[in-house]
């Protein structure tokens, strides 16, 4: 079988022809990466998947309606932490202080370690086209996330999804799974920190490198939950959102 060597940057540039995928930034085309050995057959699958899932994501954004029902949310999963001064998601609120004087107090940050974060925003990045992005909340602090980007691979980031400028954001927990299982998923993701970005999107089962939604999917697959909605050769942010196992506890857009 004839094989072709596709260098990482060239592959990214090819993928971006279809608007971008899995957190692919056009700026990453200049990031050096090791060569990937991709057969013509594999490249055909990848290109078809990018085109197919880009269309699905665009259709989803036009037509899909889902709401957050606070009465149905499992509040036992949440963790509260004091906000830092630098925390962009913690706004000041008024409260009555001593002698009836009004004082300012920082809100606590309330979130779920191991929760799935996803945007299906097709213009999610200011530095390049995206067809969605995904991450998972860190096991040690809800102020942080674990995410994978082309230029940094898997790394820890600030949990500021509601302030990133995405036109839509969903925070989701996995139904019928307790706090411990959510934390186990988060711990798996944390252990992958330092691994490179996976540009062979059709190889979602590889464990030496990860793209954004693959990382989240694998973290939960290890806990016995397959969040890939259509079970295809690739897994996208839209698959995580449409999964029968995920439930919104926060929605923007």
C-alpha positions, 0 to 999 in steps of 0.5 A: 500500500502506498503511503504519503507523508503529510507534515503536521502544518500541511495537514492543518492547512488542508483541514482549514479548507473546510472552515476548520475543525476540532479547535484547528486555528489557521495560525497553527499552520506555522507551528512545527510538528512531527511528520504524520504517515497518512495513506491516501485512503485515510486522507480521503476519510478525514476530508470527508469527515471534516466536510460532513461534520462541518455541515452537521454543525452548521445545521445544528446551530441553525435548528437545534433548540435545547434549554436548561431546566434548573429543576432537573439539574443534579446540584449535588455534583457542584463544587464551590470555590472562592473567586480570585481577583483575576477570575473573569467569570466572578462578578461583584455583587451587592450585599448588606454589610455591617450597620446596614451599609452596602458592601461588595463581595466576590461571588463564589465560582460554582462548577463541576470537575469533569464537566464537558465544555463545548461550543459549536461556534463556527467562528469561535476563534479570533485567530482562525476558523473553528468548527467548535471546541471542547474542554473538560473542567480540571479535577483539582479546581473548577477555576481551570480546565484541560484542553488541547490546542494545535500549538500547545497540545494538551494543557491546563487553561483558565476556566473562562468559557463564558467570557471567551466571546463564543456565540454559544457555550454549553456546560454539561454533566454526564447523566446518572454519574456521580461526583466521583466518576466526574472527577475520575474523568477529569483526572484522566484528562489531567494525566494527558497534559503535555501530550501533543495535538492529534491531527489524524482526526480519524484515529480517535482511539490513539492515546499518544496525542489528542485533539480537543473533543477526542480528549473529552470523549476519551476521558469519559469513555474510560468511565464507561460512557461513549459521548460520541453521538454518531459513533463515526471515525471522528468525534466532534464538539457537536457530538458531545452536545448531541449525546444522549448522556450529556445534560446542560447545566449552563447554556449561552446562545 
